Structure formats: C-alpha cells, structure tokens
Amino acid sequence: MVWAVGLLALLSLTPLRAMAATVCSVPTPISVSLGTTSSPAAFKAGTPTYVATPTSFSCPSGNVLSILSTSYLKATITAPVGGLKMTSGSGDTIDYTVAAKSSGTPAFVSGTPLFLINGAGLDLLGLISGAVAVPVYVKPANTNIVPPGDYSGTFTIKWEWYFCSLLGIGTACIGTVESDSKTATVTVTMKLVAKPPTISIASATTWDPLSSTTNPKAIPGGKKRTTVTVTNTDTVPLDATGLAIVLATPANAAISLTGDGANSNPFVLTEGLPASTLTFSYVSPGNTGDNVEFSTDSQVHWDAVPTAGTLASEKLVTHVRLKPQGSMAAGSSFKLSVAYQVY
C-alpha cells in the first residue's frame, strides 16, 4: 500500500509525456539483392527464400523498455503502380513479396499498416526491452519462366512509432516518449542469367589422296572435318548472337579453305531439332561481313586473311572464330564444322 502511494506521488511529480529528440532511425535509401540465378528454368523450378533487407528501423538499447496501452510500432509499404515488381531493361517483370518475418508471415499488403507492436498485447518480433534492429524480408515469386536480365524494383516503407523509454503504466509514461514517423525507399534487385550451352567436339577423316572418300586415312595430303555441337539444355531460348566458337588448329594440320574433299564448303552449319532461327555465312577470308574470323598469332589479332588453296598460307592460321547469329530454340542444338588438311 505504501508502494502504491509512493508511485502515485511520483506520477504526480513527473511529466507523463516527456518528449526528447528522436533517437530511433529509419535509414534511406536501402537496397537488397535477391542474388543471381543461373537459369530461368532453374528459377521457376526452385524454391526461393526470403532475403532480409539491411536494418530498416532501429532504436538503441533501452528506448523500447516499456509498452503503454497506447504504444505501437507499425509499418506500411507502398508499391508503385503495377504492384511489387522488378523490371528488366527489356520490360520483363518478376513479382516479389515483402514480409515482416523470414517465414513470410505476416506478409505486407501495400497501403495497409502492419503492427509489430500494438500496446501490451502484441510484440510480434520480441522487440521490447532491448536494442531494436528491424529488417523486412523480400522474396521473388517464381511462377513463370522469364528471360535472363538484370531486374530491379522499388517500394517505400513508412515506419510510425510511439512508446515509452522507462516505465509505462496504462497511458502514463515515466521517462521519455519516443514518437515519430519516417519513410524509407527500398530497392530490390535480382540477376537472372542464361544457362550456358553444352559444347562437344568430334573430328573425322573425310578424304585422302589414295582412297578418296572410301575409308579415308589421316595421312599427309588427307583431309578431315572437325564438328562442334552446341546444345541449349535450358527450357527458354538462348541468344546465340553473342556466342563465339573458337577452334585451335589441330597438330599437323592446316585450315582447308577449299573444303574437306567430300564437301567444298570449308564451314558448314547444320541445324538440329527443334529448329532454331540461326544464321551463319562464310564468303571469303577477307570478308568483314561474314561470320568467320582468322588469327595467325594465337588469338591476339583476328584480322588474318589466308589464301585459299595455298597450304603455306593456310598453315599460318592458329585459330578460327565462328560467330553464329540468331536464337537457339529451347532444347535445340546445332553443329558447325570446319575443314582441315593433314600435312
């Protein structure tokens, strides 16, 4: 009873709403990366997890010691027009969700306040009586296969708070009332890269000066063809325009710009199934508009112009670079072959 009287006397002598400079903070802007995924198909088939942003709301130790019946900490996110989406440079989008916990529950709804503290009855994250550092959690939605690209989006989060830093009884605060509202901008990024194609190389003798094309042998004067098979194992198309296939000239062989004895074309593109929209052309060694380049100095320069049919000139070629154009269909393959002569 004496304690109650003393407490009442203390309350009568102590300002109930002592206000101080705001010590809690809301850093802005902040950013969170959802990482890099190596295949659009892997992204769709996978199970993304929530990623924490850097601290979005923080208070030093001791500033949320006591909760009044009127205390609260709430956050409201606002999505841009179109919703919570990351957009690539080509305009493709990936949806994402924002939650208060890494479990994904409760999730934020744009424009609707979410209370983390609400009086003495709700302390959603266990924030009372300690230092407060509150992130939010972001997860991409992988319901569709989307093209590779760098994706980015933003949303804002408004933090509003009111609580007592010493002792709260009902609506009375003995100490300092910490109250304010601040808004942060959050940038969400994600990188989705194409799954690399698989490449295999095979070589076969096609002609020799003794038996022609019948069981030819790799003897001096003979010819052979090296074939590179490129396969797109992903479930989305692959842009082959940036693909460069570089072949080193085999030992004891030279590029054969007159063909392989069975085929006069030194470079051959063969489409697989399903069909793609690839193109490939070879006009002549010095043509800068076709898709073949030559190097005579182990790839330092790619401006060599060998003379077709002249072994001494063709022997100088150390590497050939093939640059197909177009797009590979999902699950498709193609073959590019190069003719060589044995010496």
One Martini backbone bead per residue (centre of mass of N, CA, C, O) as a GRO file, in nm:
protein
  343
    1MET     BB    1   0.057   0.063  -0.020
    2VAL     BB    2   0.303   0.245  -0.004
    3TRP     BB    3   0.390   0.207  -0.297
    4ALA     BB    4   0.136   0.326  -0.431
    5VAL     BB    5   0.167   0.609  -0.307
    6GLY     BB    6   0.452   0.663  -0.419
    7LEU     BB    7   0.375   0.633  -0.718
    8LEU     BB    8   0.163   0.859  -0.724
    9ALA     BB    9   0.360   1.078  -0.642
   10LEU     BB   10   0.551   1.045  -0.884
   11LEU     BB   11   0.338   1.103  -1.104
   12SER     BB   12   0.272   1.396  -0.995
   13LEU     BB   13   0.593   1.492  -1.048
   14THR     BB   14   0.587   1.359  -1.343
   15PRO     BB   15   0.610   1.372  -1.656
   16LEU     BB   16   0.416   1.185  -1.888
   17ARG     BB   17   0.536   1.345  -2.178
   18ALA     BB   18   0.836   1.320  -2.230
   19MET     BB   19   1.025   1.481  -2.475
   20ALA     BB   20   1.255   1.384  -2.735
   21ALA     BB   21   1.482   1.330  -2.936
   22THR     BB   22   1.509   1.134  -3.191
   23VAL     BB   23   1.666   0.795  -3.189
   24CYS     BB   24   1.527   0.672  -3.396
   25SER     BB   25   1.568   0.497  -3.718
   26VAL     BB   26   1.551   0.550  -4.096
   27PRO     BB   27   1.700   0.432  -4.342
   28THR     BB   28   1.790   0.619  -4.652
   29PRO     BB   29   1.851   0.427  -4.872
   30ILE     BB   30   1.783   0.084  -4.957
   31SER     BB   31   1.918  -0.250  -5.031
   32VAL     BB   32   1.833  -0.565  -5.209
   33SER     BB   33   1.961  -0.884  -5.291
   34LEU     BB   34   1.845  -1.188  -5.466
   35GLY     BB   35   2.056  -1.249  -5.668
   36THR     BB   36   2.175  -1.532  -5.869
   37THR     BB   37   2.047  -1.699  -6.157
   38SER     BB   38   2.140  -1.961  -6.399
   39SER     BB   39   1.820  -2.005  -6.466
   40PRO     BB   40   1.498  -1.974  -6.554
   41ALA     BB   41   1.415  -2.268  -6.487
   42ALA     BB   42   1.543  -2.281  -6.204
   43PHE     BB   43   1.373  -2.058  -6.086
   44LYS     BB   44   1.093  -2.192  -6.126
   45ALA     BB   45   1.176  -2.473  -5.978
   46GLY     BB   46   1.237  -2.338  -5.732
   47THR     BB   47   1.296  -2.216  -5.372
   48PRO     BB   48   1.259  -1.935  -5.260
   49THR     BB   49   1.383  -1.703  -5.028
   50TYR     BB   50   1.407  -1.493  -4.780
   51VAL     BB   51   1.540  -1.158  -4.775
   52ALA     BB   52   1.717  -0.937  -4.598
   53THR     BB   53   1.733  -0.637  -4.516
   54PRO     BB   54   1.850  -0.389  -4.409
   55THR     BB   55   1.805  -0.193  -4.170
   56SER     BB   56   1.497  -0.004  -4.129
   57PHE     BB   57   1.466  -0.018  -3.806
   58SER     BB   58   1.599   0.175  -3.519
   59CYS     BB   59   1.712   0.122  -3.172
   60PRO     BB   60   1.846   0.173  -2.892
   61SER     BB   61   1.914   0.069  -2.601
   62GLY     BB   62   1.620   0.145  -2.392
   63ASN     BB   63   1.375   0.263  -2.591
   64VAL     BB   64   1.194  -0.027  -2.539
   65LEU     BB   65   1.102  -0.097  -2.227
   66SER     BB   66   0.798   0.014  -2.246
   67ILE     BB   67   0.446  -0.056  -2.262
   68LEU     BB   68   0.177   0.090  -2.365
   69SER     BB   69  -0.153   0.094  -2.453
   70THR     BB   70  -0.055   0.319  -2.690
   71SER     BB   71   0.151   0.159  -2.821
   72TYR     BB   72   0.364   0.158  -3.128
   73LEU     BB   73   0.457  -0.041  -3.429
   74LYS     BB   74   0.452   0.055  -3.774
   75ALA     BB   75   0.402  -0.061  -4.118
   76THR     BB   76   0.402   0.082  -4.461
   77ILE     BB   77   0.360  -0.019  -4.777
   78THR     BB   78   0.444   0.106  -5.116
   79ALA     BB   79   0.352   0.050  -5.429
   80PRO     BB   80   0.369   0.072  -5.735
   81VAL     BB   81   0.245   0.084  -6.021
   82GLY     BB   82   0.168  -0.272  -6.053
   83GLY     BB   83   0.339  -0.335  -5.807
   84LEU     BB   84   0.550  -0.589  -5.697
   85LYS     BB   85   0.824  -0.520  -5.912
   86MET     BB   86   1.058  -0.639  -6.140
   87THR     BB   87   1.260  -0.484  -6.399
   88SER     BB   88   1.381  -0.496  -6.706
   89GLY     BB   89   1.518  -0.356  -6.987
   90SER     BB   90   1.286  -0.522  -7.166
   91GLY     BB   91   1.016  -0.536  -6.954
   92ASP     BB   92   1.039  -0.756  -6.772
   93THR     BB   93   0.888  -0.948  -6.494
   94ILE     BB   94   0.909  -0.973  -6.124
   95ASP     BB   95   0.769  -1.080  -5.857
   96TYR     BB   96   0.714  -0.972  -5.508
   97THR     BB   97   0.756  -1.012  -5.155
   98VAL     BB   98   0.660  -0.883  -4.824
   99ALA     BB   99   0.791  -0.930  -4.488
  100ALA     BB  100   0.841  -0.952  -4.133
  101LYS     BB  101   0.935  -1.248  -4.186
  102SER     BB  102   1.112  -1.527  -4.298
  103SER     BB  103   0.838  -1.699  -4.321
  104GLY     BB  104   0.611  -1.478  -4.447
  105THR     BB  105   0.485  -1.420  -4.152
  106PRO     BB  106   0.365  -1.155  -4.211
  107ALA     BB  107   0.234  -0.989  -4.480
  108PHE     BB  108   0.243  -0.739  -4.691
  109VAL     BB  109   0.017  -0.470  -4.774
  110SER     BB  110  -0.049  -0.237  -4.975
  111GLY     BB  111  -0.156   0.032  -4.758
  112THR     BB  112  -0.127  -0.161  -4.498
  113PRO     BB  113  -0.092  -0.173  -4.179
  114LEU     BB  114   0.172  -0.317  -3.970
  115PHE     BB  115   0.188  -0.455  -3.657
  116LEU     BB  116   0.453  -0.506  -3.413
  117ILE     BB  117   0.332  -0.298  -3.209
  118ASN     BB  118   0.036  -0.323  -2.971
  119GLY     BB  119   0.079  -0.260  -2.701
  120ALA     BB  120   0.078  -0.525  -2.462
  121GLY     BB  121  -0.034  -0.759  -2.676
  122LEU     BB  122   0.202  -0.679  -2.905
  123ASP     BB  123   0.518  -0.861  -2.997
  124LEU     BB  124   0.613  -0.988  -3.283
  125LEU     BB  125   0.960  -0.962  -3.248
  126GLY     BB  126   1.075  -0.907  -2.963
  127LEU     BB  127   1.148  -0.578  -2.885
  128ILE     BB  128   1.143  -0.567  -2.595
  129SER     BB  129   1.413  -0.480  -2.393
  130GLY     BB  130   1.594  -0.368  -2.646
  131ALA     BB  131   1.751  -0.362  -2.913
  132VAL     BB  132   1.659  -0.227  -3.238
  133ALA     BB  133   1.653  -0.434  -3.551
  134VAL     BB  134   1.461  -0.390  -3.848
  135PRO     BB  135   1.369  -0.578  -4.095
  136VAL     BB  136   1.286  -0.695  -4.411
  137TYR     BB  137   1.127  -0.932  -4.639
  138VAL     BB  138   1.232  -1.082  -4.955
  139LYS     BB  139   1.055  -1.243  -5.239
  140PRO     BB  140   1.045  -1.418  -5.516
  141ALA     BB  141   0.838  -1.494  -5.786
  142ASN     BB  142   0.818  -1.834  -5.963
  143THR     BB  143   0.571  -1.881  -6.189
  144ASN     BB  144   0.766  -1.794  -6.424
  145ILE     BB  145   0.926  -1.771  -6.726
  146VAL     BB  146   1.207  -1.563  -6.767
  147PRO     BB  147   1.423  -1.369  -6.890
  148PRO     BB  148   1.714  -1.265  -6.897
  149GLY     BB  149   1.847  -1.031  -6.642
  150ASP     BB  150   1.820  -0.711  -6.495
  151TYR     BB  151   1.648  -0.662  -6.194
  152SER     BB  152   1.420  -0.390  -6.080
  153GLY     BB  153   1.289  -0.238  -5.769
  154THR     BB  154   1.041  -0.044  -5.576
  155PHE     BB  155   0.975   0.069  -5.236
  156THR     BB  156   0.790   0.185  -4.961
  157ILE     BB  157   0.847   0.258  -4.598
  158LYS     BB  158   0.643   0.330  -4.320
  159TRP     BB  159   0.731   0.451  -4.002
  160GLU     BB  160   0.554   0.408  -3.684
  161TRP     BB  161   0.586   0.553  -3.343
  162TYR     BB  162   0.505   0.465  -2.980
  163PHE     BB  163   0.701   0.497  -2.679
  164CYS     BB  164   0.855   0.394  -2.373
  165SER     BB  165   1.183   0.433  -2.192
  166LEU     BB  166   1.082   0.325  -1.891
  167LEU     BB  167   0.763   0.371  -1.773
  168GLY     BB  168   0.451   0.198  -1.814
  169ILE     BB  169   0.107   0.308  -1.723
  170GLY     BB  170  -0.094   0.262  -1.941
  171THR     BB  171  -0.086   0.605  -2.048
  172ALA     BB  172   0.168   0.634  -1.871
  173CYS     BB  173   0.493   0.812  -1.869
  174ILE     BB  174   0.809   0.735  -1.727
  175GLY     BB  175   0.989   0.950  -1.922
  176THR     BB  176   1.029   0.881  -2.265
  177VAL     BB  177   0.882   0.973  -2.560
  178GLU     BB  178   0.879   0.780  -2.856
  179SER     BB  179   0.807   0.973  -3.160
  180ASP     BB  180   0.735   0.889  -3.508
  181SER     BB  181   0.791   0.939  -3.874
  182LYS     BB  182   0.921   0.735  -4.150
  183THR     BB  183   1.067   0.708  -4.486
  184ALA     BB  184   1.160   0.445  -4.708
  185THR     BB  185   1.369   0.333  -4.970
  186VAL     BB  186   1.345   0.028  -5.165
  187THR     BB  187   1.576  -0.179  -5.336
  188VAL     BB  188   1.527  -0.440  -5.580
  189THR     BB  189   1.740  -0.715  -5.682
  190MET     BB  190   1.809  -0.918  -5.988
  191LYS     BB  191   1.977  -1.200  -6.144
  192LEU     BB  192   1.935  -1.341  -6.478
  193VAL     BB  193   2.084  -1.615  -6.631
  194ALA     BB  194   2.194  -1.799  -6.868
  195LYS     BB  195   2.228  -2.109  -6.964
  196PRO     BB  196   2.477  -2.278  -7.059
  197PRO     BB  197   2.596  -2.437  -7.307
  198THR     BB  198   2.677  -2.725  -7.464
  199ILE     BB  199   2.999  -2.877  -7.568
  200SER     BB  200   3.112  -3.059  -7.859
  201ILE     BB  201   3.388  -3.259  -8.005
  202ALA     BB  202   3.459  -3.373  -8.344
  203SER     BB  203   3.654  -3.603  -8.556
  204ALA     BB  204   3.695  -3.663  -8.922
  205THR     BB  205   3.785  -3.841  -9.187
  206THR     BB  206   3.711  -3.767  -9.553
  207TRP     BB  207   4.005  -3.768  -9.708
  208ASP     BB  208   4.229  -3.920  -9.953
  209PRO     BB  209   4.468  -3.971 -10.215
  210LEU     BB  210   4.401  -4.292 -10.238
  211SER     BB  211   4.066  -4.343 -10.135
  212SER     BB  212   3.927  -4.099 -10.074
  213THR     BB  213   3.602  -4.164  -9.928
  214THR     BB  214   3.715  -4.457  -9.870
  215ASN     BB  215   3.835  -4.509  -9.592
  216PRO     BB  216   3.989  -4.277  -9.478
  217LYS     BB  217   4.310  -4.132  -9.406
  218ALA     BB  218   4.548  -3.963  -9.186
  219ILE     BB  219   4.727  -3.849  -9.426
  220PRO     BB  220   4.919  -3.695  -9.615
  221GLY     BB  221   4.675  -3.493  -9.787
  222GLY     BB  222   4.451  -3.514  -9.613
  223LYS     BB  223   4.111  -3.494  -9.480
  224LYS     BB  224   3.907  -3.305  -9.238
  225ARG     BB  225   3.643  -3.282  -8.978
  226THR     BB  226   3.534  -3.044  -8.744
  227THR     BB  227   3.280  -3.080  -8.484
  228VAL     BB  228   3.043  -2.860  -8.333
  229THR     BB  229   2.825  -2.906  -8.053
  230VAL     BB  230   2.533  -2.718  -7.968
  231THR     BB  231   2.344  -2.701  -7.652
  232ASN     BB  232   2.021  -2.623  -7.533
  233THR     BB  233   1.914  -2.710  -7.200
  234ASP     BB  234   1.703  -2.516  -7.184
  235THR     BB  235   1.353  -2.376  -7.157
  236VAL     BB  236   1.484  -2.140  -7.314
  237PRO     BB  237   1.597  -1.930  -7.513
  238LEU     BB  238   1.909  -1.863  -7.695
  239ASP     BB  239   2.144  -1.625  -7.747
  240ALA     BB  240   2.384  -1.659  -8.017
  241THR     BB  241   2.519  -1.385  -8.094
  242GLY     BB  242   2.739  -1.401  -7.842
  243LEU     BB  243   2.860  -1.652  -7.979
  244ALA     BB  244   3.196  -1.794  -7.967
  245ILE     BB  245   3.381  -2.014  -8.174
  246VAL     BB  246   3.694  -2.161  -8.084
  247LEU     BB  247   3.953  -2.299  -8.295
  248ALA     BB  248   4.217  -2.497  -8.295
  249THR     BB  249   4.471  -2.606  -8.468
  250PRO     BB  250   4.573  -2.892  -8.538
  251ALA     BB  251   4.804  -3.109  -8.543
  252ASN     BB  252   4.923  -3.150  -8.855
  253ALA     BB  253   4.746  -2.898  -8.956
  254ALA     BB  254   4.516  -2.719  -9.180
  255ILE     BB  255   4.335  -2.508  -9.313
  256SER     BB  256   4.049  -2.568  -9.548
  257LEU     BB  257   3.922  -2.353  -9.800
  258THR     BB  258   3.834  -2.615 -10.007
  259GLY     BB  259   3.772  -2.832  -9.804
  260ASP     BB  260   3.725  -3.208  -9.742
  261GLY     BB  261   3.666  -3.359 -10.040
  262ALA     BB  262   3.335  -3.384 -10.000
  263ASN     BB  263   3.330  -3.069  -9.926
  264SER     BB  264   3.374  -2.734 -10.038
  265ASN     BB  265   3.286  -2.641  -9.766
  266PRO     BB  266   3.455  -2.528  -9.483
  267PHE     BB  267   3.165  -2.427  -9.365
  268VAL     BB  268   2.910  -2.586  -9.152
  269LEU     BB  269   2.560  -2.567  -9.096
  270THR     BB  270   2.360  -2.764  -8.857
  271GLU     BB  271   2.048  -2.828  -8.779
  272GLY     BB  272   1.836  -2.911  -8.538
  273LEU     BB  273   1.612  -3.041  -8.288
  274PRO     BB  274   1.463  -2.796  -8.280
  275ALA     BB  275   1.426  -2.533  -8.460
  276SER     BB  276   1.591  -2.243  -8.547
  277THR     BB  277   1.722  -1.887  -8.600
  278LEU     BB  278   1.983  -1.941  -8.757
  279THR     BB  279   2.289  -1.789  -8.876
  280PHE     BB  280   2.544  -1.849  -9.145
  281SER     BB  281   2.852  -1.711  -9.290
  282TYR     BB  282   3.067  -1.760  -9.588
  283VAL     BB  283   3.280  -1.596  -9.826
  284SER     BB  284   3.575  -1.489  -9.720
  285PRO     BB  285   3.864  -1.416  -9.560
  286GLY     BB  286   3.819  -1.078  -9.606
  287ASN     BB  287   3.535  -1.077  -9.494
  288THR     BB  288   3.350  -0.855  -9.265
  289GLY     BB  289   3.034  -0.983  -9.294
  290ASP     BB  290   3.087  -1.241  -9.185
  291ASN     BB  291   3.131  -1.543  -8.946
  292VAL     BB  292   3.455  -1.532  -8.998
  293GLU     BB  293   3.775  -1.574  -8.826
  294PHE     BB  294   4.134  -1.502  -8.821
  295SER     BB  295   4.439  -1.642  -8.669
  296THR     BB  296   4.821  -1.611  -8.642
  297ASP     BB  297   4.850  -1.527  -8.298
  298SER     BB  298   4.676  -1.665  -8.078
  299GLN     BB  299   4.432  -1.428  -8.055
  300VAL     BB  300   4.536  -1.135  -8.076
  301HIS     BB  301   4.435  -1.144  -8.374
  302TRP     BB  302   4.139  -1.102  -8.630
  303ASP     BB  303   4.288  -1.023  -8.949
  304ALA     BB  304   4.334  -1.259  -9.115
  305VAL     BB  305   4.434  -1.355  -9.476
  306PRO     BB  306   4.403  -1.627  -9.620
  307THR     BB  307   4.490  -1.848  -9.885
  308ALA     BB  308   4.317  -2.027 -10.086
  309GLY     BB  309   4.500  -2.327 -10.157
  310THR     BB  310   4.748  -2.234  -9.966
  311LEU     BB  311   4.932  -2.395  -9.746
  312ALA     BB  312   5.129  -2.181  -9.635
  313SER     BB  313   4.892  -1.993  -9.545
  314GLU     BB  314   4.703  -2.192  -9.386
  315LYS     BB  315   4.925  -2.275  -9.169
  316LEU     BB  316   4.913  -1.991  -9.007
  317VAL     BB  317   4.659  -2.080  -8.878
  318THR     BB  318   4.562  -2.107  -8.531
  319HIS     BB  319   4.265  -1.972  -8.554
  320VAL     BB  320   3.903  -2.000  -8.537
  321ARG     BB  321   3.605  -1.788  -8.568
  322LEU     BB  322   3.264  -1.848  -8.477
  323LYS     BB  323   2.947  -1.645  -8.553
  324PRO     BB  324   2.655  -1.693  -8.477
  325GLN     BB  325   2.309  -1.615  -8.545
  326GLY     BB  326   2.060  -1.575  -8.312
  327SER     BB  327   1.826  -1.830  -8.199
  328MET     BB  328   1.779  -2.078  -7.963
  329ALA     BB  329   1.595  -2.319  -7.898
  330ALA     BB  330   1.453  -2.501  -7.682
  331GLY     BB  331   1.644  -2.793  -7.681
  332SER     BB  332   1.856  -2.729  -7.888
  333SER     BB  333   2.072  -2.775  -8.184
  334PHE     BB  334   2.406  -2.742  -8.331
  335LYS     BB  335   2.635  -2.745  -8.620
  336LEU     BB  336   2.990  -2.684  -8.661
  337SER     BB  337   3.221  -2.697  -8.936
  338VAL     BB  338   3.573  -2.780  -9.012
  339ALA     BB  339   3.825  -2.774  -9.246
  340TYR     BB  340   4.110  -2.999  -9.296
  341GLN     BB  341   4.465  -3.054  -9.346
  342VAL     BB  342   4.713  -3.285  -9.392
  343TYR     BB  343   5.097  -3.287  -9.320
   0.00000   0.00000   0.00000
